[in-house]
Every structure is written in structure tokens, then in C-alpha cells.
Amino acid sequence: MNVMDQPPPDDYHQRQRTNLLVAGIAVVIVVVTVLLMLMLKHGIELQDCFAAGHHHCAPVDTTQ
């Protein structure tokens, strides 16, 4: 077996850093997706409230 047939040595620390980076990116994507879905849900609820003819769908701050 010559040098060309041997697999390259594994760099465990480099793989571990890469895996942690990918996991962190995945967590950020999931959190952003959940936040966007909650914002869309709130908008849909407001639209439904106004479409039903209600007048107090969203609170208005009048203390200023």
C-alpha cells in the first residue's frame, strides 16, 4: 500500500468545530422561523378580528 492509497488523517477538532457551527446555524434558523410564524399568526388573528367587525382588536397606547 503506497501513500496515495491511505485515507487522509482525521482532524477531530476541526470536524467538531464544523459540527458545532452547523448546529448553531440550524438553531438560529429554527428560532427565526418560529418567530416569523408567530408574527404571521398574530397578523392573521388581527385580520380575522377586523373582518369579523370587532373594534378593539389591537390595544392602542394613549398615555403619550
HELIX and SHEET records of a PDB file:
HELIX    1   1 VAL A    3  ASP A    5  5                                   3    
HELIX    2   2 TYR A   12  ALA A   51  1                                  40    
END                                                                             
